[in-house]
Every structure is written in C-alpha cells, then in structure tokens.
Amino acid sequence: MADGFNFQPRVKEPESAMIPGMAAPQPRVASDLPAAAPLALVMPTGMTPTPGPGPYALQEPAAWVYDFDPATGQSRASFNGVVLFAGASPGIVTTFNGRSGDIVLTGADLTATGGAVGVVDGSNAAAGRVGEFLSAQVLIGSALALVSAATTNITSLALSAGDWEVSGNICFNINPAVTSVYLVATLNTVSATLPTRPNGGAFSEITTANASGNLIGSLPVSPLRVSLAAPATVYLISYATFIGGTVAAYGYLSARRVR
C-alpha cells in the first residue's frame, strides 16, 4: 500500500498500524545496543579526597534574613544559628562576660534594644580592643615645680594607632608668697607646647589672687578626641605665670580606646 510519500514497506515487512503504507517498527534486542561505557567519577583538580567512608552530604550555612520592624522603624538582621567567637585563632575574642575559650554569644549578652552588654567581672579590655584603658598620674608628693611663663609636661601616655578619648586634671600648690597667678591645664600631642584655644574643649585656665596661706586648686581637662593613624604620645601640660613665691603641679591623665 502506498503511504502518500512513495515510501512502501520492504518485502515481508509488516505494515505500520499507525501510518498506512509505512513499515512497522522492529523490536530491538540487547545484542543490537552498543556496549555501555563504565561509570567513572573524576576528582576535580585541586580537591583532596576525604578520608573515611562516603559519600558525605554537604549543607550550606543558614542564610541571614534582613527585614524591617514597622513598630520601631529599625532594620533587622537575623539567622537561625549561634555567633561563635573562636578563641583558637590569634586576635580573636577569648574572654567575654566572664567566659573564656570558644564563646557562643547568647541572648543574655544582648540588651532589650539590641546593644551589647558590658562585662560584669571587673576585667580590663585587652590592648588593641575597644574599651582599652590607660592612665598615668603624678601624686602630690611628687609635684613638679613650675617656672613662671613656661610650659611643663606633668605626665604623658604612649598611645597606639586608634581613636582615643583623653582627659585629665592638674592640681596646683601655690605658696603664700605668690600674689597673683595665671594657670593653664591642657592636652597636646606636642611636648611642652600649648595648643590653640579651645583645643576641642580640652583647655582650662584661671587667673586668681592668692589669699593668705597656701592655695590648692585643680583645673579639670575636658575629654579630647585623639584619632591616630600611627602611635603617638599625648601630654598633660601645665602653664603658669605668677608673681613671687613658688607654684607646683601634679595631676592625672587617662585615655580610653573608643574604636
């Protein structure tokens, strides 16, 4: 029978039941198929075989979820897991809130508003860490004699690179022979040099007449931001002009790393 395309079944071939005039498909046997190539797993270049039995299932870490809190107007970030401070690596947090070693940050370490809770064990922040605190002082028994119309370094601190908040105070002993006196207490990163007023608020001064007897006074030095890209020294500096008698000074200087 013709198939419409001038194709006809070969002699003795059965006709297709679907398309008249076309030869029916012939059944295939296993001997008609090509031999299958063996399955081989190739290790990617640079990958080291994993010891022990396999295979191993790999699981990606939980993803961070970022959203917005309409009640407070704050952006939020969260994920299903824990924050781990691994203490095995140099420079990683090894103590926090009285705990040491590998530290898992928990809800108790955070305030209701999401800020970090401060330490409660009386410990000091390590060198280079936010919160690092340094101080120096000269006691009254070691007060320095001042020279009129001259600047004097009372004490100093060596600071490493960082963002520091520095403050202090200078106390003065003025003997009865001094009739009038002008006093300055300030901070500077240049030794024995008065900075330009107002010096970020860290500049205190007073002029006074001496009463009978020794006059003891103190000038506070307001906090000064000292931001350093390299190590430097900050000085607690006094300046005095006075008539008659003697003036001595001593004081306290502190610095805290804020970032």
MOLIN-V77142 format. One record per residue. N is the residue number from 1. RES is the residue in one small letter. PHI is phi in radians with two decimals (999 if undefined). D_LAST is the distance of its C-alpha to the last C-alpha in Angstrom with 1 decimal. Layout:
# MOLIN-V77142
N_RES_PHI_D_LAST / N_RES_PHI_D_LAST
This chain:
# MOLIN-V77142
1_m_999_93.8 / 2_a_-1.26_92.0 / 3_d_-1.85_88.3 / 4_g_1.58_88.2 / 5_f_-2.08_86.5 / 6_n_1.13_89.5 / 7_f_-1.69_87.7 / 8_q_-2.27_89.9 / 9_p_-1.06_89.6 / 10_r_-1.19_90.9 / 11_v_-1.01_94.0 / 12_k_1.27_93.7 / 13_e_-1.50_90.1 / 14_p_-1.20_89.6 / 15_e_-1.45_88.7 / 16_s_-1.14_85.3 / 17_a_-1.38_85.4 / 18_m_-1.58_82.7 / 19_i_-2.14_83.9 / 20_p_-1.02_87.7 / 21_g_1.55_88.9 / 22_m_-1.75_85.7 / 23_a_-1.14_85.7 / 24_a_-1.23_84.1 / 25_p_-1.11_81.0 / 26_q_-1.65_81.8 / 27_p_-1.15_80.1 / 28_r_-1.79_77.9 / 29_v_-2.03_78.2 / 30_a_-0.98_75.7 / 31_s_-1.19_77.7 / 32_d_-1.41_77.0 / 33_l_-1.55_73.1 / 34_p_-1.20_71.3 / 35_a_-1.12_69.9 / 36_a_-1.33_66.3 / 37_a_-1.31_63.8 / 38_p_-1.13_61.9 / 39_l_-1.35_58.4 / 40_a_-2.28_55.8 / 41_l_-1.75_52.0 / 42_v_-1.83_50.2 / 43_m_-1.29_46.8 / 44_p_-1.02_44.4 / 45_t_-1.03_43.6 / 46_g_1.53_40.8 / 47_m_-1.59_40.8 / 48_t_-1.64_41.5 / 49_p_-1.02_44.0 / 50_t_-1.46_42.7 / 51_p_-1.21_44.6 / 52_g_1.61_46.5 / 53_p_-1.22_48.4 / 54_g_-2.36_47.4 / 55_p_-1.40_46.8 / 56_y_-1.97_43.2 / 57_a_-1.53_41.8 / 58_l_-1.77_38.3 / 59_q_-2.22_36.1 / 60_e_-1.27_33.1 / 61_p_-1.10_30.0 / 62_a_-1.09_29.8 / 63_a_-1.43_28.5 / 64_w_-1.24_25.7 / 65_v_-2.01_27.4 / 66_y_-1.94_25.9 / 67_d_-2.60_27.6 / 68_f_-2.31_27.5 / 69_d_-1.63_28.1 / 70_p_-1.16_30.7 / 71_a_-1.28_30.6 / 72_t_-1.93_27.0 / 73_g_1.35_26.4 / 74_q_-1.82_23.4 / 75_s_-1.37_23.0 / 76_r_-2.29_23.0 / 77_a_-2.35_22.6 / 78_s_-2.58_24.5 / 79_f_-2.72_26.4 / 80_n_-1.54_29.0 / 81_g_3.00_27.5 / 82_v_-2.25_24.8 / 83_v_-1.67_21.2 / 84_l_-1.97_21.5 / 85_f_-1.64_19.1 / 86_a_-1.48_21.3 / 87_g_-1.40_21.0 / 88_a_-1.37_23.5 / 89_s_-1.69_21.2 / 90_p_-1.06_19.2 / 91_g_1.43_15.4 / 92_i_-1.75_15.9 / 93_v_-0.98_15.4 / 94_t_-2.06_18.5 / 95_t_-2.38_18.3 / 96_f_-2.82_17.3 / 97_n_0.88_19.1 / 98_g_1.41_21.7 / 99_r_-1.92_22.6 / 100_s_-2.35_22.5 / 101_g_1.46_23.6 / 102_d_-1.27_23.4 / 103_i_-1.92_21.8 / 104_v_-1.70_22.9 / 105_l_-1.23_20.7 / 106_t_-2.04_23.3 / 107_g_-1.07_23.9 / 108_a_-1.20_23.6 / 109_d_-1.48_19.9 / 110_l_-2.08_19.4 / 111_t_-1.44_20.4 / 112_a_-1.12_23.2 / 113_t_-1.67_21.0 / 114_g_1.68_18.9 / 115_g_-1.44_15.7 / 116_a_-1.33_14.7 / 117_v_-1.38_16.6 / 118_g_-1.25_15.2 / 119_v_-1.18_16.9 / 120_v_-2.20_20.4 / 121_d_-1.90_21.5 / 122_g_1.29_20.3 / 123_s_-1.43_18.3 / 124_n_-1.83_15.3 / 125_a_-1.18_12.1 / 126_a_-1.22_12.9 / 127_a_-1.01_12.0 / 128_g_1.56_9.1 / 129_r_-1.64_7.8 / 130_v_-1.00_5.2 / 131_g_1.73_7.8 / 132_e_-0.93_9.4 / 133_f_-2.20_11.9 / 134_l_-2.25_14.3 / 135_s_-2.69_17.5 / 136_a_-2.64_20.8 / 137_q_-2.62_24.0 / 138_v_-2.09_27.5 / 139_l_-1.42_30.1 / 140_i_-1.02_33.2 / 141_g_-1.20_35.4 / 142_s_-2.01_33.6 / 143_a_-0.96_33.4 / 144_l_-1.66_33.7 / 145_a_-1.25_36.7 / 146_l_-1.65_35.9 / 147_v_-1.85_38.0 / 148_s_-1.05_39.0 / 149_a_1.14_37.5 / 150_a_-2.41_35.0 / 151_t_-1.64_31.2 / 152_t_-2.40_30.1 / 153_n_-1.34_26.9 / 154_i_-1.39_26.7 / 155_t_-2.81_23.9 / 156_s_-2.71_20.8 / 157_l_-2.37_17.6 / 158_a_-1.56_16.7 / 159_l_-1.90_13.0 / 160_s_-1.44_11.8 / 161_a_-1.01_10.2 / 162_g_2.73_6.6 / 163_d_-1.89_5.4 / 164_w_-2.05_7.4 / 165_e_-1.98_9.7 / 166_v_-2.07_13.1 / 167_s_-2.64_16.4 / 168_g_-3.14_19.8 / 169_n_-2.72_23.6 / 170_i_-2.22_26.8 / 171_c_-1.81_30.1 / 172_f_-2.18_33.4 / 173_n_-1.89_36.9 / 174_i_-2.08_39.6 / 175_n_-1.42_43.2 / 176_p_-1.07_46.2 / 177_a_-1.29_47.5 / 178_v_-1.33_44.6 / 179_t_-1.60_46.1 / 180_s_-2.60_43.1 / 181_v_-2.65_39.5 / 182_y_-2.09_36.5 / 183_l_-2.18_33.1 / 184_v_-2.32_29.6 / 185_a_-2.28_26.2 / 186_t_-2.72_23.2 / 187_l_-2.21_20.2 / 188_n_-2.83_20.1 / 189_t_-1.62_18.9 / 190_v_-1.92_22.7 / 191_s_-1.07_24.9 / 192_a_0.86_27.5 / 193_t_-2.33_27.0 / 194_l_-1.32_26.8 / 195_p_-1.38_24.4 / 196_t_-1.33_25.8 / 197_r_-1.06_26.0 / 198_p_-1.59_24.2 / 199_n_0.97_21.1 / 200_g_1.11_18.6 / 201_g_1.60_20.5 / 202_a_-1.64_20.1 / 203_f_-2.64_23.8 / 204_s_-2.06_26.5 / 205_e_-2.63_30.2 / 206_i_-2.73_33.5 / 207_t_-2.09_37.2 / 208_t_-2.60_39.6 / 209_a_-1.69_43.1 / 210_n_-1.41_43.6 / 211_a_-1.55_45.7 / 212_s_-1.14_48.0 / 213_g_1.51_46.4 / 214_n_-1.24_42.9 / 215_l_-1.84_40.1 / 216_i_-2.03_36.7 / 217_g_-2.36_33.9 / 218_s_-2.43_30.1 / 219_l_-2.03_27.7 / 220_p_-1.35_24.2 / 221_v_-2.01_21.4 / 222_s_-1.09_19.2 / 223_p_-1.00_15.3 / 224_l_-2.18_14.3 / 225_r_-1.34_11.2 / 226_v_-2.15_11.2 / 227_s_-1.79_9.5 / 228_l_-2.12_10.9 / 229_a_-1.62_12.2 / 230_a_-2.63_14.2 / 231_p_-1.00_14.7 / 232_a_-2.73_16.2 / 233_t_-1.96_17.7 / 234_v_-1.91_17.3 / 235_y_-2.02_20.7 / 236_l_-1.59_22.1 / 237_i_-2.08_25.2 / 238_s_-2.02_28.5 / 239_y_-2.41_31.3 / 240_a_-2.60_34.7 / 241_t_-2.17_38.2 / 242_f_-2.68_41.0 / 243_i_-2.02_44.8 / 244_g_1.27_46.5 / 245_g_1.16_45.3 / 246_t_-2.34_41.9 / 247_v_-2.32_38.3 / 248_a_-2.17_35.8 / 249_a_-2.42_32.0 / 250_y_-2.60_29.5 / 251_g_-3.12_26.0 / 252_y_-2.35_22.6 / 253_l_-2.36_19.2 / 254_s_-2.41_15.8 / 255_a_-2.56_12.1 / 256_r_-2.22_9.2 / 257_r_-1.32_5.7 / 258_v_-1.73_3.8 / 259_r_-2.95_0.0
